[in-house]
Amino acid sequence: MRGCVLAGGAGSRLGGVKATVELGGRPLISYPLSALQAAGVDPIVVAKPDTELPPLDARVLREPAEPRHPLAGIVAALRELDRPVLACACDLPFVTPELARHVGGSAGSLVVPFAAGRLQPLFARYEPGLLQGLEDALADGKTVTATVEALSPVVLPEAALARFGDPARLFANVNTPAELEAASAGDPLGERP
């Protein structure tokens, strides 16, 4: 099992590259990287060729410049690694090592948490056998959620995730300045190694 931190998004709603935005004096991307590393899941960062990244203690895999779609990073990681990956968006600062171990260790070719009222396909376990279906969906421009739903995932219910913390907090992502401010108010620095 490898982790892949998805950092290929433009960050236009946030006003810049998400990976380098600071939260609690650290780059936003450092939080999911730390959680995966603490979980024993060796992470790589998947980013576009032009994506600015801070100095990282992880291998960087450059995905194709186009299309700009979250599936592009997952597909690139599965192609490169040819093993199951735990995909994690770079804008999820509150995921924990325990949650990563649970999702990454769950049985199924596609394991997706359900939290905050929806599937969370950008913190999910994908196996290489899904590659053709993911490539087809990417070529067709399907959304990540529609793609995942069509692949009959194992869904981890919110009630089962609550033992790792408040699911709404665990899966809170940072897409806007207001969300960055909210995350700053609940900065997890004291909760991570």
C-alpha positions as CSV (number, residue, x, y, z in Angstrom):
1,M,0.0,0.0,0.0
2,R,1.3,3.4,-0.9
3,G,-0.2,6.8,-0.2
4,C,-0.7,9.4,-2.9
5,V,-1.3,13.0,-1.9
6,L,-3.1,14.7,-4.7
7,A,-1.7,18.2,-5.3
8,G,-2.6,18.8,-9.0
9,G,-5.4,21.3,-8.4
10,A,-5.1,24.9,-9.5
11,G,-6.4,26.2,-6.1
12,S,-8.3,29.0,-7.9
13,R,-11.0,29.4,-5.2
14,L,-8.3,29.6,-2.6
15,G,-6.3,32.2,-4.5
16,G,-3.2,30.1,-5.1
17,V,-1.6,26.7,-5.1
18,K,-3.1,24.7,-2.2
19,A,0.0,22.8,-1.4
20,T,2.0,25.9,-0.5
21,V,-0.8,27.8,1.4
22,E,0.2,28.1,5.1
23,L,-1.9,26.7,7.9
24,G,-0.4,27.0,11.4
25,G,2.9,28.0,10.0
26,R,3.2,24.9,7.8
27,P,2.3,24.2,4.2
28,L,-1.2,22.8,3.9
29,I,0.2,19.7,2.1
30,S,2.4,18.8,5.1
31,Y,-0.7,17.7,7.2
32,P,-1.9,14.8,5.1
33,L,1.7,13.8,4.3
34,S,2.4,13.6,8.1
35,A,-0.7,11.6,8.7
36,L,0.1,9.1,6.0
37,Q,3.7,8.8,7.2
38,A,2.6,8.3,10.8
39,A,0.2,5.6,9.6
40,G,3.1,3.7,8.0
41,V,1.8,4.5,4.5
42,D,4.7,5.6,2.4
43,P,3.4,8.6,0.5
44,I,4.2,10.1,-2.9
45,V,2.9,13.5,-4.0
46,V,1.2,13.6,-7.4
47,A,1.2,17.0,-9.0
48,K,1.0,18.8,-12.4
49,P,4.3,19.7,-14.1
50,D,3.8,23.3,-13.3
51,T,2.5,22.8,-9.7
52,E,4.6,24.8,-7.2
53,L,5.4,22.6,-4.2
54,P,7.2,23.4,-0.9
55,P,10.2,21.4,0.1
56,L,8.9,17.9,0.8
57,D,10.1,14.7,2.5
58,A,8.4,12.6,-0.2
59,R,8.8,11.5,-3.8
60,V,7.0,13.7,-6.3
61,L,5.3,12.1,-9.4
62,R,4.4,14.6,-12.1
63,E,1.1,13.7,-13.8
64,P,0.2,14.9,-17.3
65,A,-0.6,18.6,-17.6
66,E,-4.0,17.8,-19.0
67,P,-6.7,17.1,-18.1
68,R,-7.1,19.0,-14.8
69,H,-9.1,16.5,-12.9
70,P,-8.6,14.7,-9.6
71,L,-8.8,11.3,-11.3
72,A,-5.7,12.2,-13.3
73,G,-3.6,12.0,-10.1
74,I,-5.1,8.7,-9.0
75,V,-4.6,7.2,-12.5
76,A,-1.0,8.4,-12.6
77,A,-0.3,6.9,-9.2
78,L,-1.9,3.6,-10.0
79,R,0.0,3.4,-13.3
80,E,3.3,4.3,-11.7
81,L,3.1,2.1,-8.6
82,D,1.0,-0.8,-9.8
83,R,-0.2,-1.5,-6.3
84,P,-3.1,-0.3,-4.1
85,V,-3.0,3.4,-3.2
86,L,-4.6,5.4,-0.5
87,A,-5.5,8.7,-2.3
88,C,-5.6,11.8,-0.1
89,A,-6.3,15.3,-1.3
90,C,-3.6,17.8,-0.2
91,D,-6.3,20.0,1.3
92,L,-7.4,17.7,4.1
93,P,-5.5,18.9,7.1
94,F,-7.4,17.0,9.8
95,V,-7.1,13.4,8.5
96,T,-5.4,11.3,11.2
97,P,-3.0,8.3,11.0
98,E,-5.6,6.1,12.6
99,L,-8.2,7.0,9.9
100,A,-5.5,6.4,7.2
101,R,-4.7,3.0,8.6
102,H,-8.4,2.1,8.8
103,V,-9.3,3.2,5.2
104,G,-6.1,1.8,3.7
105,G,-6.4,-1.5,5.5
106,S,-10.1,-2.1,4.6
107,A,-10.9,-4.9,2.3
108,G,-12.2,-4.1,-1.2
109,S,-10.8,-3.0,-4.6
110,L,-12.3,0.5,-3.9
111,V,-13.0,1.6,-0.3
112,V,-14.6,5.1,0.1
113,P,-15.7,6.8,3.3
114,F,-19.1,8.4,3.6
115,A,-18.9,11.5,5.8
116,A,-20.3,15.0,6.0
117,G,-23.3,13.8,3.9
118,R,-21.4,12.5,0.9
119,L,-18.9,10.0,-0.4
120,Q,-15.2,11.1,0.1
121,P,-13.5,9.7,-3.0
122,L,-10.4,12.0,-2.4
123,F,-9.6,10.0,0.7
124,A,-10.1,6.5,-0.5
125,R,-8.3,3.2,-1.3
126,Y,-8.0,2.3,-5.0
127,E,-6.6,-1.0,-6.4
128,P,-4.8,-1.3,-9.8
129,G,-7.6,-3.4,-11.1
130,L,-9.7,-0.3,-11.3
131,L,-7.3,1.5,-13.6
132,Q,-9.2,0.9,-16.9
133,G,-12.5,2.1,-15.4
134,L,-10.8,5.2,-14.0
135,E,-9.1,5.9,-17.3
136,D,-12.4,5.6,-19.2
137,A,-14.1,7.9,-16.7
138,L,-11.3,10.4,-17.0
139,A,-11.5,10.3,-20.8
140,D,-15.2,10.8,-20.6
141,G,-14.9,13.8,-18.2
142,K,-17.0,12.1,-15.5
143,T,-16.9,13.5,-12.0
144,V,-14.9,11.6,-9.3
145,T,-18.1,10.9,-7.3
146,A,-20.0,9.6,-10.3
147,T,-17.0,7.4,-11.3
148,V,-16.7,6.0,-7.8
149,E,-20.4,5.3,-7.5
150,A,-20.3,3.4,-10.8
151,L,-17.4,1.2,-9.6
152,S,-19.5,-0.3,-6.7
153,P,-17.3,0.7,-3.9
154,V,-17.2,-0.6,-0.3
155,V,-18.6,2.4,1.5
156,L,-17.4,3.0,5.1
157,P,-20.4,4.6,6.9
158,E,-20.1,7.7,8.9
159,A,-21.1,6.0,12.1
160,A,-18.1,3.6,11.8
161,L,-15.7,6.5,11.1
162,A,-16.8,8.4,14.3
163,R,-14.4,6.4,16.4
164,F,-11.6,8.3,14.7
165,G,-13.1,11.7,15.5
166,D,-15.8,14.0,14.2
167,P,-16.2,12.9,10.6
168,A,-17.1,16.4,9.5
169,R,-13.8,17.6,10.9
170,L,-11.8,14.7,9.6
171,F,-12.9,15.4,6.1
172,A,-13.0,19.2,6.2
173,N,-11.1,20.4,3.2
174,V,-9.7,23.8,2.5
175,N,-10.9,25.3,-0.8
176,T,-11.5,28.9,0.0
177,P,-10.1,31.6,2.2
178,A,-13.0,31.2,4.6
179,E,-12.3,27.5,4.9
180,L,-8.6,28.3,5.5
181,E,-9.6,30.7,8.3
182,A,-11.9,28.0,9.8
183,A,-9.1,25.4,9.7
184,S,-6.7,27.9,11.3
185,A,-9.2,28.2,14.2
186,G,-9.0,24.4,14.7
187,D,-5.3,24.0,13.8
188,P,-4.3,20.4,14.4
189,L,-0.6,21.2,15.2
190,G,-0.9,19.8,18.7
191,E,-2.6,16.6,17.5
192,R,0.1,15.5,15.0
193,P,3.7,14.3,15.3
